[in-house]
């Protein structure tokens, strides 16, 4: 299945695409990885061109109703994929772990395989 957005069972996740200002998005296959990376890049272009704004502490939003349809579709897919998989991620990674991942990644868009994530978290202790 390669349609995004969709719920991905935790045991089928091969890695994660981190997109700044969106969050951690799980991938089930290389097609997901590629599509999420492209959508993330497109999202960042929309932010740079001021079609998409990111209010402090809120989800990204459209600056104006009259923006190109491609930016609307991009943001809708990314946010829907994030929301569909939020419970799966939080059931396996406490919020502190996800926040740690986000603060460690200075890149705008990056892919982390399960091995990369394991190395990043190795030896870290997250207290409540």
Rosetta blueprint (number, residue, H / E / L):
1 X L
2 X L
3 X L
4 X L
5 X L
6 X L
7 X L
8 X L
9 X L
10 X H
11 X H
12 X H
13 X L
14 X L
15 X E
16 X E
17 X E
18 X E
19 X E
20 X L
21 X L
22 X L
23 X E
24 X E
25 X E
26 X E
27 X E
28 X L
29 X L
30 X H
31 X H
32 X H
33 X H
34 X H
35 X H
36 X H
37 X H
38 X H
39 X H
40 X H
41 X H
42 X H
43 X H
44 X H
45 X H
46 X H
47 X H
48 X H
49 X L
50 X L
51 X L
52 X E
53 X E
54 X L
55 X L
56 X L
57 X L
58 X L
59 X L
60 X L
61 X E
62 X E
63 X L
64 X L
65 X L
66 X L
67 X L
68 X L
69 X H
70 X H
71 X H
72 X H
73 X H
74 X H
75 X H
76 X H
77 X H
78 X H
79 X H
80 X H
81 X H
82 X H
83 X H
84 X H
85 X H
86 X H
87 X H
88 X H
89 X H
90 X H
91 X H
92 X H
93 X L
94 X L
95 X H
96 X H
97 X H
98 X H
99 X H
100 X H
101 X H
102 X H
103 X H
104 X H
105 X L
106 X L
107 X L
108 X L
109 X E
110 X E
111 X E
112 X E
113 X E
114 X H
115 X H
116 X H
117 X H
118 X H
119 X H
120 X H
121 X H
122 X L
123 X L
124 X L
125 X L
126 X L
127 X L
128 X L
